[in-house]
Amino acid sequence: MKLTTKAQGLSGTIRVPGDKSISHRSIMFGSLAKGETIVHDILRGEDVLSTMQVFRDLGVTIEDNGDVVKIQGLGFDGLKAPKNRLNMGNSGTSIRLISGVLAGQDFDVEMFGDDSLSKRPMDRITIPLRQMGAEVTGQTDRDLPPLKMRGSKHLRPISYQLPVASAQVKSSLIFAALQADGESLIIEKEKTRNHTEDMIVQFGGTIAVDGKEIRISGGQELTAQEVVVPGDISSAAFWLVAGLIVPHSKVVLENVGINETRTGIIDVIEAMGGKLTISNHDAVAKSATITVETSELQGTEIGGDIIPRLIDELPIITLLATQANGRTVIRDAEELKVKETDRIQVVADALNSMGANITPTDDGMIIQGKTALHGALVNTFGDHRIGMMTAIAALLVRDGEVELERAEAINTSYPSFFTDLEGLLNG
């Protein structure tokens, strides 16, 4: 598809779709709790719909009337063996977290996904799940999907130090630990998003977090809840950056989730001198209104313990850095290599093809600022964030056209993206 270029400014108010991470987990916890869970403002992107269908295949009744989602939870003991293979689509969150759930079930399952998911290593979860007593096999020595698993009703508790900073791996082990015989200890490499821990408490469970150490006992019973999903800061990030770099812009984003483990992009924007204000705090939902305006930005260094707090926002932060004064360095971001694509290489290739000056490194990028962008042909390679990043970059193009191949990937997390963009352009 051809993208809009030569934007004269963006103006307006957007309510971004529900947080993808919380939407996934609301379905999982609702299915594993006893009773009826009601979820408001859920994201209806393809990844979340994959999670919803998987739990239906496991015997859970889930109704979506377009307004709220109602889940008739069965508890851990109520899940049933599926009649077919479980399709995880493009969703790494689905396959990794649900593997932790199924590790405690004593039936055979096979989990598979699309071409992109089939290239993503699952050994980071299969190794500890095997230690707990689950039987699981994948393809190659990295356990690529499809995965075949037979869980156990007698999982062993685990004491495990995560070799990577990954909320998906941590959450997978937490779901398994909830079904183990005894107390498990999980030690994070760096603190990552804590939606799973928060939701255990919300659903009546107990979990002890002390710094990077997480202790959780098995045999807990969860109770159905009413969940309101805040807006996804990862989706809001594209408009935050657009409002900062497109001339003559002011963008207001309502109901954005500002969980403390997810707000790294706000810290980066402030470090770069961006005009950003936060108002209308909702302490319960951990959400707020964020307003940005066109700004003169300065390059910065991004690395260390902030990386897990903005890992999904790094593609759009890279675009932000191409429009700042001076040089920006991103380091300690090896995790980008095992996302939907090798995002270090794909982001650099996409923006460099449009005139940026980005040097990929083993764990990040070096980005030269104040580069003019021009038209190009860009392929998402099935990665939704590459697609949205390119659409925002196109707004700065004055010379040539930008054509995006496989733009449908954006539906994974933000089905109304282009509608919202059109609203800001006409605002």
C-alpha positions as CSV (number, residue, x, y, z in Angstrom):
1,M,0.0,0.0,0.0
2,K,1.1,3.6,-0.6
3,L,1.5,5.6,2.6
4,T,0.7,9.3,3.3
5,T,3.6,11.7,2.9
6,K,4.2,15.4,3.2
7,A,2.2,15.8,6.4
8,Q,1.5,19.4,7.3
9,G,0.9,18.7,11.0
10,L,-1.0,16.3,13.2
11,S,-3.8,17.5,15.6
12,G,-6.4,15.7,17.7
13,T,-7.2,13.3,20.4
14,I,-6.9,9.5,20.2
15,R,-7.9,6.7,22.6
16,V,-5.5,3.9,21.7
17,P,-6.5,0.3,21.7
18,G,-6.3,-1.8,24.9
19,D,-3.0,-2.9,26.1
20,K,-1.9,-6.1,24.3
21,S,-0.1,-7.6,27.2
22,I,-2.9,-7.1,29.6
23,S,-5.5,-8.2,27.1
24,H,-3.7,-11.6,26.6
25,R,-3.4,-12.1,30.4
26,S,-7.0,-11.1,31.1
27,I,-8.1,-14.0,28.9
28,M,-5.6,-16.4,30.4
29,F,-6.4,-15.5,34.0
30,G,-10.2,-15.4,33.3
31,S,-10.0,-18.9,31.9
32,L,-7.9,-20.2,34.8
33,A,-10.1,-18.6,37.6
34,K,-13.3,-20.0,38.9
35,G,-16.5,-18.1,37.9
36,E,-17.3,-15.4,35.3
37,T,-14.7,-12.8,34.4
38,I,-15.8,-9.7,32.5
39,V,-13.2,-7.8,30.5
40,H,-13.7,-4.2,29.2
41,D,-11.7,-2.4,26.5
42,I,-9.9,-5.6,25.4
43,L,-7.7,-5.3,22.3
44,R,-9.3,-7.2,19.4
45,G,-6.0,-7.6,17.4
46,E,-5.0,-10.8,15.8
47,D,-2.6,-11.8,18.6
48,V,-5.2,-11.5,21.3
49,L,-7.8,-13.3,19.2
50,S,-5.3,-16.2,18.9
51,T,-5.2,-16.5,22.7
52,M,-8.9,-16.3,22.9
53,Q,-9.4,-19.1,20.4
54,V,-6.7,-21.3,22.1
55,F,-8.6,-21.2,25.4
56,R,-11.9,-22.0,23.5
57,D,-10.1,-25.0,22.1
58,L,-9.2,-26.0,25.7
59,G,-12.8,-26.0,26.7
60,V,-13.4,-22.5,28.0
61,T,-16.6,-20.6,27.0
62,I,-15.7,-17.1,25.9
63,E,-18.3,-14.7,24.6
64,D,-17.5,-11.4,22.9
65,N,-20.4,-9.1,22.1
66,G,-18.2,-6.3,20.8
67,D,-18.5,-4.4,24.0
68,V,-17.3,-6.7,26.7
69,V,-15.7,-10.2,26.8
70,K,-17.3,-12.7,29.2
71,I,-15.2,-15.7,30.2
72,Q,-16.6,-18.7,32.1
73,G,-13.4,-19.8,34.0
74,L,-12.8,-23.4,34.6
75,G,-9.8,-23.2,36.9
76,F,-6.5,-25.0,36.2
77,D,-8.2,-28.4,36.7
78,G,-11.0,-27.7,34.3
79,L,-9.1,-27.4,31.0
80,K,-9.7,-30.2,28.5
81,A,-7.5,-31.8,25.9
82,P,-8.0,-30.0,22.5
83,K,-9.4,-31.9,19.5
84,N,-6.9,-30.2,17.2
85,R,-3.5,-28.5,17.1
86,L,-3.4,-25.1,18.9
87,N,-2.8,-22.2,16.5
88,M,-0.8,-19.4,18.1
89,G,-0.8,-17.3,14.9
90,N,2.0,-14.6,15.1
91,S,1.9,-14.4,18.9
92,G,5.0,-15.1,20.9
93,T,3.1,-14.1,24.0
94,S,0.5,-16.7,23.4
95,I,2.8,-19.7,22.8
96,R,5.2,-18.9,25.6
97,L,2.7,-18.1,28.3
98,I,0.3,-20.8,27.3
99,S,3.2,-23.3,27.4
100,G,3.5,-22.5,31.1
101,V,-0.2,-23.2,31.6
102,L,-0.1,-26.5,29.7
103,A,3.0,-27.7,31.5
104,G,0.6,-28.5,34.4
105,Q,-1.9,-30.4,32.3
106,D,-1.6,-34.2,31.7
107,F,-2.7,-34.3,28.1
108,D,-0.9,-34.1,24.8
109,V,-0.9,-30.8,22.8
110,E,0.8,-29.5,19.7
111,M,1.3,-25.7,19.4
112,F,2.1,-24.0,16.1
113,G,2.1,-20.6,14.5
114,D,2.7,-18.7,11.3
115,D,6.0,-18.5,9.4
116,S,7.3,-15.7,11.6
117,L,6.5,-17.4,14.8
118,S,8.1,-20.6,13.5
119,K,11.5,-18.9,13.4
120,R,11.4,-17.7,17.1
121,P,13.4,-19.8,19.6
122,M,11.4,-21.4,22.4
123,D,14.3,-23.0,24.3
124,R,14.2,-20.2,26.8
125,I,11.0,-21.7,28.1
126,T,11.3,-25.4,27.2
127,I,14.6,-25.8,29.2
128,P,13.1,-24.7,32.6
129,L,9.7,-26.3,31.9
130,R,11.5,-29.7,31.3
131,Q,13.3,-29.2,34.6
132,M,9.8,-28.9,36.2
133,G,8.7,-32.2,34.7
134,A,6.9,-31.3,31.5
135,E,7.7,-33.2,28.3
136,V,8.2,-30.8,25.4
137,T,10.0,-31.0,22.1
138,G,10.5,-28.5,19.2
139,Q,12.4,-28.2,16.0
140,T,16.2,-27.8,15.9
141,D,18.3,-27.4,19.1
142,R,16.5,-24.0,19.7
143,D,13.1,-25.7,20.0
144,L,11.4,-23.7,17.2
145,P,7.7,-24.2,16.8
146,P,5.8,-26.4,16.3
147,L,6.1,-27.6,19.9
148,K,4.7,-30.9,21.2
149,M,4.0,-31.1,24.9
150,R,2.7,-33.4,27.5
151,G,2.5,-31.7,30.9
152,S,2.3,-33.2,34.4
153,K,-0.1,-32.8,37.3
154,H,2.9,-33.2,39.6
155,L,5.2,-30.4,38.4
156,R,8.3,-29.8,40.5
157,P,8.9,-26.3,41.9
158,I,11.9,-24.6,40.4
159,S,14.6,-22.2,41.5
160,Y,15.6,-20.5,38.3
161,Q,17.7,-17.5,37.3
162,L,16.5,-16.1,34.0
163,P,19.3,-15.9,31.4
164,V,17.4,-13.2,29.5
165,A,15.3,-10.2,30.6
166,S,12.0,-11.4,29.2
167,A,8.5,-10.9,30.6
168,Q,7.3,-13.7,28.4
169,V,9.7,-16.3,29.9
170,K,9.1,-15.1,33.4
171,S,5.3,-15.3,32.9
172,S,5.5,-18.7,31.4
173,L,7.3,-20.0,34.5
174,I,4.9,-18.2,36.8
175,F,2.0,-20.0,35.2
176,A,3.8,-23.3,35.6
177,A,4.8,-22.5,39.2
178,L,1.1,-21.9,40.1
179,Q,0.5,-25.6,39.4
180,A,3.7,-27.0,41.0
181,D,4.0,-29.0,44.2
182,G,5.6,-26.3,46.5
183,E,7.2,-22.9,46.2
184,S,9.2,-21.7,43.2
185,L,11.8,-19.0,43.1
186,I,12.3,-17.1,39.8
187,I,15.1,-14.5,39.6
188,E,15.0,-11.9,36.8
189,K,18.1,-10.7,34.9
190,E,16.5,-7.2,34.8
191,K,13.0,-6.2,36.0
192,T,10.5,-6.6,33.2
193,R,6.8,-5.7,32.8
194,N,4.9,-7.0,35.8
195,H,1.4,-7.5,34.4
196,T,1.3,-11.2,35.3
197,E,2.3,-10.5,38.9
198,D,-0.3,-7.7,39.2
199,M,-3.0,-9.9,37.8
200,I,-2.3,-12.8,40.1
201,V,-3.0,-10.4,43.0
202,Q,-6.1,-9.0,41.2
203,F,-7.5,-12.5,40.8
204,G,-7.0,-13.3,44.5
205,G,-3.7,-15.2,44.3
206,T,-0.5,-14.5,46.3
207,I,3.0,-13.8,45.0
208,A,6.0,-12.3,46.7
209,V,8.3,-9.9,44.8
210,D,11.5,-8.6,46.3
211,G,13.6,-6.7,43.8
212,K,14.4,-9.2,41.0
213,E,13.3,-12.2,43.1
214,I,9.8,-13.7,42.7
215,R,8.4,-16.4,45.0
216,I,5.2,-18.2,44.2
217,S,3.5,-21.3,45.6
218,G,1.6,-23.9,43.7
219,G,-1.9,-25.1,44.3
220,Q,-3.6,-21.7,44.4
221,E,-7.1,-21.2,43.3
222,L,-8.0,-17.9,41.4
223,T,-11.3,-16.1,41.5
224,A,-13.1,-14.4,38.6
225,Q,-12.8,-10.6,38.4
226,E,-13.9,-7.6,36.4
227,V,-11.0,-6.2,34.4
228,V,-10.7,-2.8,32.7
229,V,-7.8,-2.9,30.1
230,P,-5.9,0.5,29.8
231,G,-4.7,1.7,26.5
232,D,-1.4,0.2,25.2
233,I,1.6,2.4,25.6
234,S,3.3,0.4,22.8
235,S,0.5,1.5,20.4
236,A,0.5,5.1,21.9
237,A,4.3,5.2,21.2
238,F,3.8,5.7,17.5
239,W,1.6,8.8,18.0
240,L,4.0,10.1,20.8
241,V,6.8,10.1,18.3
242,A,4.7,11.4,15.4
243,G,3.6,14.4,17.5
244,L,7.2,15.1,18.4
245,I,8.7,14.9,15.0
246,V,6.0,16.0,12.5
247,P,6.1,19.9,12.3
248,H,3.2,21.9,13.6
249,S,1.7,19.0,15.6
250,K,0.0,18.5,19.0
251,V,-1.4,15.1,19.8
252,V,-3.5,14.1,22.9
253,L,-3.6,10.4,23.9
254,E,-6.3,9.3,26.4
255,N,-6.3,6.3,28.8
256,V,-2.7,5.3,28.1
257,G,-1.3,2.6,30.5
258,I,1.6,4.0,32.5
259,N,2.6,0.9,34.5
260,E,6.0,1.6,35.9
261,T,7.6,-1.3,34.1
262,R,6.4,0.0,30.7
263,T,7.2,3.7,30.7
264,G,10.8,3.7,29.4
265,I,9.8,5.6,26.3
266,I,8.6,8.5,28.4
267,D,11.9,8.6,30.1
268,V,13.7,8.7,26.7
269,I,11.5,11.4,25.4
270,E,12.2,13.5,28.4
271,A,15.9,12.9,28.2
272,M,15.8,14.0,24.6
273,G,14.0,17.3,25.5
274,G,10.6,16.4,24.1
275,K,7.5,18.5,25.0
276,L,5.4,15.9,26.9
277,T,2.9,16.3,29.7
278,I,1.0,13.7,31.7
279,S,-2.5,14.4,33.2
280,N,-5.7,12.7,34.4
281,H,-3.9,10.0,36.4
282,D,-6.0,6.9,37.2
283,A,-4.2,5.1,40.0
284,V,-6.3,2.0,39.8
285,A,-6.0,1.4,36.1
286,K,-2.5,2.8,36.0
287,S,-3.4,5.0,33.1
288,A,-3.2,8.7,32.2
289,T,-3.6,11.2,29.4
290,I,-0.4,12.1,27.6
291,T,0.1,15.2,25.4
292,V,3.0,15.8,23.0
293,E,4.0,18.7,20.8
294,T,6.5,19.2,18.0
295,S,9.9,19.5,19.7
296,E,13.6,20.2,19.1
297,L,15.2,16.9,20.3
298,Q,18.7,16.0,21.4
299,G,20.4,12.6,20.9
300,T,20.9,10.4,23.9
301,E,22.2,7.0,25.1
302,I,19.7,4.2,25.8
303,G,20.9,1.0,27.6
304,G,21.0,-1.0,30.8
305,D,18.0,-1.6,32.9
306,I,15.7,0.7,30.9
307,I,15.8,-1.6,27.9
308,P,13.1,-4.1,29.2
309,R,10.9,-1.1,29.9
310,L,10.8,-0.1,26.3
311,I,11.8,-3.1,24.3
312,D,8.7,-3.0,22.0
313,E,9.1,0.7,21.5
314,L,12.7,0.6,20.2
315,P,11.7,0.6,16.5
316,I,9.8,3.8,16.8
317,I,12.4,5.3,19.2
318,T,14.9,4.6,16.4
319,L,12.9,6.8,14.1
320,L,12.6,9.5,16.8
321,A,16.4,9.5,17.0
322,T,16.8,10.1,13.3
323,Q,15.2,13.5,13.8
324,A,17.1,14.5,16.9
325,N,20.3,16.7,17.0
326,G,23.5,14.6,17.3
327,R,23.9,10.9,17.8
328,T,21.8,8.4,19.7
329,V,23.2,5.0,20.8
330,I,21.0,2.0,21.7
331,R,22.8,-0.9,23.5
332,D,21.9,-4.0,25.6
333,A,19.0,-4.7,23.2
334,E,20.0,-8.2,22.0
335,E,16.4,-9.3,22.7
336,L,15.3,-7.4,19.6
337,K,16.9,-10.1,17.5
338,V,14.3,-12.7,18.5
339,K,11.1,-10.6,18.1
340,E,8.7,-11.0,15.2
341,T,11.8,-10.2,13.1
342,D,15.4,-9.5,13.8
343,R,14.3,-5.9,14.7
344,I,17.8,-4.5,14.9
345,Q,18.5,-5.4,11.2
346,V,15.0,-4.9,9.8
347,V,14.6,-1.4,11.5
348,A,18.0,-0.3,10.3
349,D,17.4,-1.6,6.7
350,A,13.9,0.0,6.5
351,L,15.0,3.5,7.7
352,N,18.3,3.4,5.9
353,S,16.4,2.7,2.6
354,M,14.5,6.0,3.3
355,G,17.7,8.0,3.8
356,A,18.5,7.5,7.5
357,N,22.0,6.8,8.8
358,I,21.9,3.9,11.2
359,T,24.6,1.4,12.0
360,P,23.4,-1.9,13.5
361,T,25.6,-3.4,16.3
362,D,25.5,-6.7,18.0
363,D,23.2,-5.4,20.7
364,G,21.6,-2.2,19.3
365,M,22.2,0.6,16.9
366,I,24.1,3.9,16.4
367,I,21.8,6.5,14.9
368,Q,22.9,9.8,13.3
369,G,20.3,12.5,13.8
370,K,18.7,15.2,11.6
371,T,18.5,13.0,8.5
372,A,16.1,13.9,5.7
373,L,13.9,10.9,4.6
374,H,12.8,10.1,1.1
375,G,10.5,7.6,-0.6
376,A,11.3,3.8,-0.6
377,L,9.7,0.4,-0.8
378,V,9.6,-1.2,2.7
379,N,8.5,-4.7,3.6
380,T,7.2,-5.3,7.1
381,F,8.3,-9.0,6.9
382,G,5.1,-9.7,8.9
383,D,6.1,-7.4,11.8
384,H,3.4,-5.0,12.9
385,R,5.8,-2.6,14.6
386,I,7.9,-2.2,11.4
387,G,4.7,-1.4,9.5
388,M,3.6,1.3,11.9
389,M,7.1,2.8,12.3
390,T,7.3,3.1,8.5
391,A,3.9,4.8,8.3
392,I,5.0,7.4,10.8
393,A,8.4,7.9,9.0
394,A,6.5,8.4,5.7
395,L,4.8,11.5,7.2
396,L,8.3,13.3,7.0
397,V,9.0,12.4,3.4
398,R,9.0,15.3,0.9
399,D,10.7,13.5,-2.0
400,G,9.2,10.4,-3.5
401,E,6.6,7.8,-2.4
402,V,6.7,5.3,0.4
403,E,5.1,1.9,-0.4
404,L,4.6,-0.6,2.4
405,E,4.5,-4.3,1.6
406,R,2.5,-6.7,3.9
407,A,0.8,-3.8,5.6
408,E,-1.8,-6.2,7.0
409,A,0.7,-7.1,9.7
410,I,-0.4,-4.0,11.5
411,N,-3.7,-5.7,12.4
412,T,-1.8,-7.9,14.8
413,S,-1.9,-5.1,17.4
414,Y,-3.7,-2.1,16.0
415,P,-6.5,-2.8,13.5
416,S,-7.7,0.9,13.5
417,F,-4.2,2.4,13.0
418,F,-4.8,4.0,9.6
419,T,-8.2,5.3,10.7
420,D,-6.6,7.0,13.7
421,L,-3.9,8.4,11.5
422,E,-6.4,9.9,9.0
423,G,-8.2,11.5,12.0
424,L,-5.0,13.2,13.1
425,L,-4.1,14.4,9.6
426,N,-7.6,16.0,9.3
427,G,-7.6,17.3,12.8
